[in-house]
Amino acid sequence: MTTPPPLSPARRVLRALAVVSCVPYLALKAAWIAGSRVGIPDGSMLLEDRALMAAVNGVTVLMDSCVIVLALLLTQPWGLRVRAWLLALPMWAATGLLAPIMVGFPVQLLSRGDSAPAPKEAFLDAWVFGVVYGGFIVQGLALGALFLLYARDRWGRVWRAPATGPAASWVRLVAVGASVPLAAVCAVHLMWALGSTTGLPAGLIAQRSSDYHALEGVRALFAAVAVVGVPALVYGAGRSRSRAPKVPLVAAWVGSGAVACWGGFLLLTLLMPQDDPADAPTALMALAYAGEMITGTLLACCLAACLRRRAA
């Protein structure tokens, strides 16, 4: 595509929403890096190691700034000249990180009911979660809509073309080989969501709330989406002769991103030192998070192989 379409008012609004929704989060992070305690109550674990907190906040500032870069890339003429993988990789990661928040935060609010008991040691003030996660939801909606419009303009003709047959044998083998252990991880998250304490540290068992069960249920949901979506895309590629299978494509994209990115993030959190031995992560937790990261990445490779084959 050599001539970019004119920037419509809808795209301008979506771009503005994506950029503006980053401001509260970036402002909070900048304040915390500078030493402010706004939104952080007394006794919070965030106050224990200021150097580590500043480093983590610096990384998350860079990550959220990428949303602004992507919003500009998806709406500027030069964005159409960016290599496909250089756009697809950060968009896949952004989708994987934001989609579970977009689903999980409303589910948490619904699961709390009218009276939600406050935790003994608050991590952050309650209003911080509303501001931050509300901004994440707006970012996800705006960025997702911009990416769909961008993909329609740049690659729409590719996905309207007839399918060229089933995926390569190695892609099908990897899809099945990664889906089986991920299904087991999905069962573990579902077990924890339903109240089982198997494989959980004593400290976490004592602190569980409706939020915890809701989030475990959401993790099980996205793992199931990846388990179903990627094989459906890989094995169904040759059956839909007139159009690309859009539902399996979206499921594979969102599911693999959520599993790989959040599995990797949670695995990193296990590496943080724990003062209380009761809070030390268990082998099952490490195995589950590592399994998500590895299998999600493998399923993403299958997705990339399907996309590359069709584009070629």
N, C-alpha and C positions, 0 to 999 in steps of 0.2 A: 504494500500500500504506500504510494508515494505522496499523495495529497491528503493531509489530515482533514477530517470533517470539522466544520465550525463548532466552537465550544458552545453548547446549548446552555440555557439558563439552569436547567436541571443539574447539569454537571458542575456548573459554578456553585450552586447551592450545596451539592454533595461535597465538593472540595472544601468549601468553607466550613461545613459541619465537621469534616474529618480533622481539619487543622485546629479549629476552635476547641474541639472536644479533647485535644491533647493538652491544652493550657493548664487546667487545674492539676492534672497529674504532674506535669513538668514543674509547675510552681511549687507544689508540695515537696517534690524530690530536691529541687534546688534549695529550698529552705532547710531541709534536713541535712543536706551536705554542708550548708553554711553553719550548722550547729543549732538551728531552731528546734524546739520541741513541740511545735504546733501539731495537734492531733495525736500526740504520743502521751499516754497517761503515765503517772508514776508507777514504777514497778514493771514496766514493759521490758521484755527481753531485748528490745531494740536499743535500749540505753546501756546495755552491758558492755558492748564492744563498739566504740564509736568509729574506729578505723575500718572495721569490717563493714559496718553499716554504710559508711561513706563510699566504700568501694562497690558494694552491691547497688547502692542508689545510683552511682555513676554509670554502671552497666545498664540499669533499667532506663535511665534517661536516654542513653543512646538507642536502646530498643524502641522506646516510644517515639523518639525523633524520626525513626525510620518510617513511621506512619505518615508523617508530613512529607517526607521525600517521596513515598509511594503515591500519595495523593497528587503531588505535582507531576510525577512521571506519568500517571494515568490520564492527565488532562492537558499536557503540553505537547506540541508537535514533535519535540525531540524524543518524547517517550516512545513514539512508534518506531524509532530507530534502535532502541535498546535491544540487545540480544535476548532471545526468548528465555533462556535459562537464568539470565541475570535478573529478570523480572519475576519469573515463576517461583524461584527458590524463596525469596523473601515474602512473596505473597502467600505461598504455601505455609511458611512458618507463621506469618501473621494470622492466617485463617486458623491454624492449629492452636495458637495461643488464645485467640479472642473468642472462638466459637464456644468452647466449654464455659467461658465466663458469661457469654450472652444467654446460655441456657441455664447455667448453674445458679447465677445470682437471683433471678426471679424464682427459681425452684426453692432456694434457701428462704427467701422472704415468705413464700407460701407455706413452707413446712414449719416455720416458727409459730404461726398462729398469732393470736392477740397478745399473748404473754410469753416472751422469750427470756429465760433466765440469763443474767449477765455472767460471763465467765469470772472465775475467782481472780485471775490475773489478766486484765485486758491487754490485748496486743496493740490495738489502736482504738481511738475514740470511734464510736459508732458512726458518726457523720462522715468519717473518712472513707468508709467502705461505700457508702451511697454515692459520694462525689466521684471516687476513683472508678468504681465498677460501672456507674452510670455513664461516665465518659468512655469507658471501654466498649460498652454496648453501642453507643453512638458511633464510635470509631469503626467497629465491626460492620455495622449496617451501611455506613457511608462508603467505606473502603470496598466492601463487597459489591455494592451497586456500581461503583466506578469501575471495578475490575470486570464485571460482567459486560458493561458497555464497551470497555476497551477490547475485551476478547471478541465480542461480536464484530467490531470494526476490523480488527486485525486478522482474526483466524476464523471468522464465521463461515467463509466458503470451504474451509477445510472440513468443518464438522457437518456441512450440508452435503458433502460428497459421499458416494456409496462406500461402505466398508470394504476392506480388501482381504478379509479372511481372519481366521483366529490368530491370537497372539503366538509368538514363538514358544516352542516347547519349554525352554528354560524359564521364560516368564511365568508360564502356568505352573511349573514346578515350584518356583520360588513363592508364588502367590499362595499355593496350598501349604507349602512348608512353613510359611510365616503365619498363616491364618490359624493353624492348629494350636500352636503354643499361645497365640494371642487369645484364642477362645478360652484357654485355661486361665489366663490372667483376667479376662472378663468375668469368669466365674468367681475368682477370688474377690474382685471388687464388689460383685453382687452379694457375695457372702458377707462382706464387711458392711455393706449398705443395709442388709437385713438384720444386723445386730450381732453377728458372730465375732468373737474375740480371738479366734485362732490366728496366730502369727502377729499379734499386736503387742507392743510394749505396755507394761503396766501403767505408765504415766499417761499414755494416750487413751487407754481404756477408761481411766477415771475422768478424762476431760471430754469424752465424746458428747455430742449434742445433736440436735436435729440438723444443724448445718453439716456436720460430719457425714451423717447418713445420706443427706441429699447429695453432697459432692461425690461420695462413693458411687451412688446410683448413676450420677451423670457420667462418671468415668467408665462405668460398666456400659452405659449406653453408647458412648463414642467408640469404645473398643468393639462393640457388637456391630456398629455401623461400618467400621473398617474391615472386620471379618467377613461381612456380607458384601460390601461394596466393591472391594478390589477383585475378588474372584468373579463377581458378576460382570464386571467390566472386562476382565481378561478373557473369560470363557464366552461371554456374550458378544464379543467384538465382531465375530463373523456371522452372527445370526441376524442382526439388524442391517439389512442391505441398503436401506435408503437413508437412514439417519444415524448419527452417533447416539449411543445410549446415554442420555443426559442424566437420568437419575443415578445409575451406577457411577457415572463420572463424578458427579457432585459428592456422592457418598464416599467414593474412594479418596477424593481430594480432602474433604473435611475430616473423615475418619482417620486416615493415615497421618495427617498433620497434627490432629489433636493427640493421638496416641504417642507419636514420636516426640513431639515438643514437650508435652506435659510429663511424659515418662522421663525424659532427660532432665527437666527442671526438678522434679521430685527426687530423682536420684542424686542430684547435686545437693539438695537440702539435707540428705542423709549424711553428707560428708561434714556438715557443720558440727563443731564440738558440742557435747551435751554435758552440763554440770551434774545432772541427776542421772544415775545409772538406770533409773526406771524409765527414762525417756529415750534410752539408746535404741536405735532402730533394729529390727529383727532381720534374720536372713530371708524370711518370706517377703518382707517389704522390699528389700534390696533386689530380690529376684524378680518380683512383680514389676518394679519400676524399670529395671534394666531390660526385662523382657519386652515391656512396652516400647522403650526407646529403640531397641534392635529390630523388633518385628515391624514397628511402624515405619522405620527407615527402609526396611526391605520392601514393604508394600508400596512405599512411595517410589522406590526404584521401578517396581512393576508398572505403576501408573505412568512414570516418566517414559518407560519403554513403549507403552501403548500410545502415548501422545506423540512421541517422536516418530513412530512407525506410520501413524496416520498422517502426520504433517509431511512426511517424506513421500 
